[in-house]
Amino acid sequence: MQLKFLPSFVKRKGRITKKQTHSLSSLSEFSVKSIQEVEDFSKHFDKCYLEIGFGNAENIIFQAINNPSYLFIGSEVYMSGIGTLVSSIKENNINNIKIFSDDIRILLDQSPKIVFDSVIIICPDPWPKEKHHKRRLINKSFLEMVHDFMKDDSNIYISTDWENYAESISELFVKNKLFKPSSNKSFQKDSLSKFERRGKDEGRELFEFNYKKVS
Ligand SMILES: C[S@@+](CC[C@H](N)C(=O)[O-])C[C@H]1O[C@@H](n2cnc3c(N)ncnc32)[C@H](O)[C@@H]1O
């Protein structure tokens, strides 16, 4: 079968714990499968945020607990991260997170609905080797896709600790007239994510991009 998108994620062997396996059995209670479902749920909240590649879910949980009137859609393909998020949703009685447990481009390939007030992508897989750059999630067609689902003036935040990726993201935003720089970040973090911490420990700088949709 011909895949529509080159995989943008690294297949991790990561061990899935018993607790994560147990949580994954109730994933469907917390899942969304279509943009129509996202739109339907979002009607019950003041704003709708999308976090792509939430990893071990630290940020999305922090955001959801601190912004109970906002809906958070988390997208991830990494099953142990999804299991961790489901456990945490249950343990903390969180009712403002829904999970899209697949490649986000499958959701964004659906007929667009203008639903997102903010899109957050913290440390997308860097694919540092030049021959793998074509696998990077952030490219021209991705920005065009996500733009179609964002409200006017809504924000997109991207961070990376890989200088070469940062250069290409910066170039994309300069060339692409769909977004303009924004001085305000649409969310506050209380700590570094796992991959931001790793970059810092390995001596890499963190590059952050705050843009907003041009209508
Ligand atoms: C380098 S990790 C960063 C995780 C987390 N944001 C952090 O900073 O700790 C990138 C994550 O993005 C996820 N990812 C990559 N491509 C994706 C896609 N197309 N759709 C959804 N998630 C994706 C990967 O599975 C991985 O967990």
The ligand as an SDF file (V2000), in Angstrom:
LIG
                    3D

 27 29  0  0  0  0  0  0  0  0999 V2000
   10.9090   14.2270   19.8910 C   0  0  0  0  0  0  0  0  0  0  0  0
    9.3710   13.7330   20.5000 S   0  0  0  0  0  0  0  0  0  0  0  0
    8.8590   15.1140   21.5360 C   0  0  0  0  0  0  0  0  0  0  0  0
    7.8380   14.7140   22.5390 C   0  0  0  0  0  0  0  0  0  0  0  0
    7.4070   15.8340   23.4780 C   0  0  0  0  0  0  0  0  0  0  0  0
    6.7300   16.8980   22.7590 N   0  0  0  0  0  0  0  0  0  0  0  0
    8.5800   16.3780   24.2400 C   0  0  0  0  0  0  0  0  0  0  0  0
    9.0280   17.4880   23.9120 O   0  0  0  0  0  0  0  0  0  0  0  0
    9.0480   15.6850   25.1560 O   0  0  0  0  0  0  0  0  0  0  0  0
    8.2950   13.9420   19.0850 C   0  0  0  0  0  0  0  0  0  0  0  0
    6.9730   13.2460   19.2570 C   0  0  0  0  0  0  0  0  0  0  0  0
    6.1420   13.5550   18.1400 O   0  0  0  0  0  0  0  0  0  0  0  0
    5.4210   12.3840   17.7770 C   0  0  0  0  0  0  0  0  0  0  0  0
    5.0580   12.5240   16.3510 N   0  0  0  0  0  0  0  0  0  0  0  0
    5.8980   12.5710   15.3090 C   0  0  0  0  0  0  0  0  0  0  0  0
    5.2300   12.7060   14.1570 N   0  0  0  0  0  0  0  0  0  0  0  0
    3.9080   12.7550   14.4970 C   0  0  0  0  0  0  0  0  0  0  0  0
    2.7200   12.8810   13.7240 C   0  0  0  0  0  0  0  0  0  0  0  0
    2.7730   12.9620   12.3920 N   0  0  0  0  0  0  0  0  0  0  0  0
    1.5440   12.9040   14.3700 N   0  0  0  0  0  0  0  0  0  0  0  0
    1.4970   12.8010   15.7340 C   0  0  0  0  0  0  0  0  0  0  0  0
    2.6100   12.6810   16.5170 N   0  0  0  0  0  0  0  0  0  0  0  0
    3.8030   12.6490   15.8960 C   0  0  0  0  0  0  0  0  0  0  0  0
    6.3910   11.2460   18.0410 C   0  0  0  0  0  0  0  0  0  0  0  0
    5.7540    9.9980   18.2260 O   0  0  0  0  0  0  0  0  0  0  0  0
    7.1150   11.7370   19.2920 C   0  0  0  0  0  0  0  0  0  0  0  0
    6.5220   11.2430   20.4840 O   0  0  0  0  0  0  0  0  0  0  0  0
  1  2  1  0
  2  3  1  0
  2 10  1  0
  3  4  1  0
  4  5  1  0
  5  6  1  0
  5  7  1  0
  7  8  2  0
  7  9  1  0
 10 11  1  0
 11 12  1  0
 11 26  1  0
 12 13  1  0
 13 14  1  0
 13 24  1  0
 14 15  1  0
 14 23  1  0
 15 16  2  0
 16 17  1  0
 17 18  1  0
 17 23  2  0
 18 19  1  0
 18 20  2  0
 20 21  1  0
 21 22  2  0
 22 23  1  0
 24 25  1  0
 24 26  1  0
 26 27  1  0
M  CHG  2   2   1   9  -1
M  END
$$$$
